[in-house]
Amino acid sequence: MFLSLALALATQQVSIPELGVLVFSKTAGFRHASIEDGKTMFKKLAAENAWMLDVTEDAEAFTQALPKARVVVFLNTTGDVLNDEQQQAFEAWYSKGNGFVGIHAAADTEYDWPWYGSLVGAWFKSHPAMQQATINVEDNRHQITRGLSATWQRTDEWYDYRTNPRGAVYVLASLDTMTYTGHTMGKDHPIVWCHSFDGGRAFYSGLGHTAESYTEPAFVQMIRNAVHWAAKK
């Protein structure tokens, strides 16, 4: 009896470590108004999922705060946001088995850093006017996209990329280019993908321009799942 009680008390004292998530939203180019909505979403997800969250636009975090994080999120970053020292620190941290989540304009970032281009999977080229389109979910059994329907209709700013990442990444969802106008990539148009890269895990979503994205249940759930997948949780 006493042994059972002792074991029970010991079990109650075991704490579950929080998942460290660093959300980075510095911009050196176009700034999305929806960044603030994204920050609000991540704060809510952190409260619901026991994440230890750090939200910042200070690039010094990459030489000071990274050891506390398991996943780094680039939330609509644009342009050249890290210096050489910060880039090296990020590469070293990531290659230890950590994770990256890139949202929308993360592909419009650091064009002169080849490693980052490989991490994200493809760089932004252009986009047509914001409009509704149909997304074909290519794998809704994957941890990230589990539960999504085979097709997903939504309004967003649909990026074209400089290269088609298929073959270098695992494509989770692509755009049905027959359902909107102004695209330039051709019929095969990946829009959500993930891959194992350089010792860690990386995810990218072309979705996330609009403020409404960050309260849309399917999008929010996908980002939550992506953080957990990137953390190997």
N, C-alpha and C positions, 0 to 999 in steps of 0.2 A: 504493500500500500504506500509506504513512505517513498519507495523507489519510483513508483508510478507518479506520485505527486511531484517529486524532484524533477523527473523527466518532463512533466507537463510545464512546470515553472521555467525550466531551461528553454523549452520550445517557445514559450511566450516571449522570452527575452531576445530571441534571435530576430534581428532586424533584416529586412530585405533592402539591399543597397539600391539607392536611387540611380536612375539612368541619367548621366550627364549629357545635356544637349546644349550646344552653343548655336544660337541663331544670329547670323551676321547679315546685315542689310545695308552696308555702306554702298553709296552710289557715286560714280565719277562721270556719269553720263545722264541719260534720261532717268527720272525718278518716278516710279509708279506710286500713285496715291494709295493703292491697295496695300502698300507695305505696312501701314498702321493696322489694317484689318488682319494681315497675316500675323503680326505680333500678338494681337489679341487672341487669335486662334491658338497660337502656340502656348500662350499663358494658360488658356483653358485646358488644352491637352496636357500640359505639365501638371496641373492640379488634379486632373482625372487619372493620370497614369503614373504618378510618383516619379516625375522627371525632375532632376536638378537643373533648372533652366537658367541660362545666361543669355540675355538679349542685348546685342551691342552693335554699334557702328564704328567702334574703335579698333583699328587694325592691330594695335598693340596686343590685343587678346591672343593673337597667333604666336606670340613669344612669351606670354604670361599665363593665359588661362587654359590653353589646350590640354594640359595634363588632367584637368578635371572632367573633360568631355569625352564621351564615347562616340558622339555623332556631331558633325558640324553641318548646319543648314545654311546654304546661300539663298536668302530670301530676296528675290528680285534685285540682286546686285547688278551693277553695270559699270563697265569701264575698268580701268586699272586701279584696283582697290588694295593690293598688297605690294610692299616693296620686296626686294630680293631676299632679305633676311626672313621676312614673314613667310614668303613662299617656301623657303627651305625648311622652316619650322613646320609648316603645314604638311609638306611632303613627308618629312620624317615621322611626324605624329601619325599620319594616315597609314603609312606603310607598316605600322606596328599592329595592324588588324582592326583599325577603327573605321568609321563610316562617314559617308557624305550624302547629303540630300540637296539637290539643286531644284529650285522652283523658278519656272518661266524665264525671267531675264538672267538667271544664272548662266544661260548660254550666250548672253550678250556681255561677257565679262572676260578680262584677261586674255585678249587675243594674241599677245606676244609671249605667252607662257605655254609651250607645247604640252607639258605634263598636264596642265589644267584642261586643255582641250581634249586630251585622251580621257581624263577623269569624267568630264561631263558627257562626252560622247560625240558632240557636234556643236559648232558655233552658229549663232543666229546670222541669218542673211537678210531677211526682209519679212514683211507681213502685209496682207491685204487689210481692208477695213474690217473692224470687229463685226462678227456675224455668227449666226447659229450654224453648227455643223454636227455631223454624226461621227462619233468615235466608235471604231470597231475594237472591242476588247479581245485581244488575241489569246489571252490566258487568264481566265477568271478563277483558276484554282491556285494560282501563285499566292504566297502570303500577302503580297502587296495589294493585289487586285481581287482578292477573294471576295465573293459576294456581289461583285458588279455584274450587271446584265451584259449580254453579248454585244448590245449596242447601247450607246450613251449619247443622248442629244443634249447639247448645251451651247451657250454663247460664250465666246472668248476671243482673244486675239491670237490667231493661229499662225505660229511662226513657220517660216520656211528656213531650212538650215543650209549651210554652205556645202555640207556633204550628207549623204544618207548613212546613218550610223548602223543600219542593219548589217549583221555579219560581225561587227565589232562589239555589239551589245546584245542583250536579250530584250527584244521588243515585247512590251506588255500590251500596248494599245497603239493604234494607228488611225489616221483620219480617213474617212470616206471622202475622197476629193470630188466626188460627184455631187456632194451635198452642199458645197459652198463655192464661191468664185474667188479668183485672184491668186490662187496658189501657183507656185513655180517649180515644185520639186518633182512633179509627175505623179503617177498613180500610187506608187508606194511611198507613204508619208508617215513614218513613225512619229509618235508624239509623246509617248511615255515608255521609259525603258530602265533597265538596271544591268549591272554587270559586276563581276569580281575583277578587281584591277589593282595591280601593284601591292598586293597584300591586304587590301581592304575591300569594302563593298560600296558601290556608288549607285545612286538612283537619280533620275532626272524626270521632271514633269514639265511639258510645255504648257500645261494649263496653269492658270494663276494670275492672269492680268487683272481680272475684275474684282472689285470688292466683294461681290456676291459669292465668289468662289470660296471664301474663307468661312462661310456659314453653310455652304452646301454639304449636306450630310455625306454624300458619296465621295466628294473631294476630300473633306476633312478626314474621313475614315481611311482613304488611300494614303494620305500623308502620315497619319499616325502609324499605319502598317509599315510604311516605307522607313520611318525612323527605327522601328523595332527590327525590321529586316536588316537595315544597315548596321545596327548594333549587335546583330546575330542573337537577338532575343526571341 
